[in-house]
Amino acid sequence: DAKTTQPTSMDCAEGRAANLPCNHSTISGNEYVYWYRQIHSQGPQYIIHGLKNNETNEMASLIITEDRKSSTLILPHATLRDTAVYYCIVRVALSSNTGKLIFGQGTTLQVKP
Amino acid sequence: GAGVSQTPSNKVTEKGKYVELRCDPISGHTALYWYRQSLGQGPEFLIYFQGTGAADDSGLPNDRFFAVRPEGSVSTLKIQRTERGDSAVYLCASSLKQGAEAFFGQGTRLTVV
């Protein structure tokens, strides 16, 4: 699975959009970009994933560059409850894949009032 | 709530003792994963079960660690001769099938004194 690079920490004002970047320059054609987050003292929570098209769900949007070497997770209206560590993970999403996740250090997002 | 349940939530044990950590996955989920998370780090993969069998145990650090899932549902992570370095949060996750979205439990915080 390809390696990802994320900033260690970021701040965001409550109510504003939080844009979390992730670099994955060695991503392969069959690898997806996954985002999970971990709120303090809880287990990680799935947010969203995508291959090459932009994706949106009720939690967030995922923007993947055309060359797929980087992506941005967007929380459109951040709240204090979005304060968490956000993990960007790249892996093959096939039924033959075990589904294990390789976590990096993630980005600690602090949403401030 | 029918989420992943882990017991106990906290466990303090003396160095050299044996411990068992339990995971109740979401009903019907065939895939089950164990991860370990040290302070300030992302979760680290330990072992993956598909049904009753351990399909990937490449993350187990040594032979003191063992896990079972005898009936394809509940899983137990067993640690023999615990060491202070085993202190961490042990996370369990399950998914409907291999490669699908993983749902995590709250974890068991193990402290070896």
Interface residues (C-beta under 8 A of the other chain):
Chain A: S41 Q42 G43 P44 Q45 Y46 V85 Y87 A93 L94 S95 S96 N97 T98 G99 K100 L101 I102 F103 G104 Q105 G106
Chain B: V4 A31 Y33 Y35 Q41 G42 P43 E44 F45 Y48 Q50 A55 D56 G59 L91 A93 S95 K97 Q98 G99 A100 E101 A102 F103 F104 G105 Q106 G107
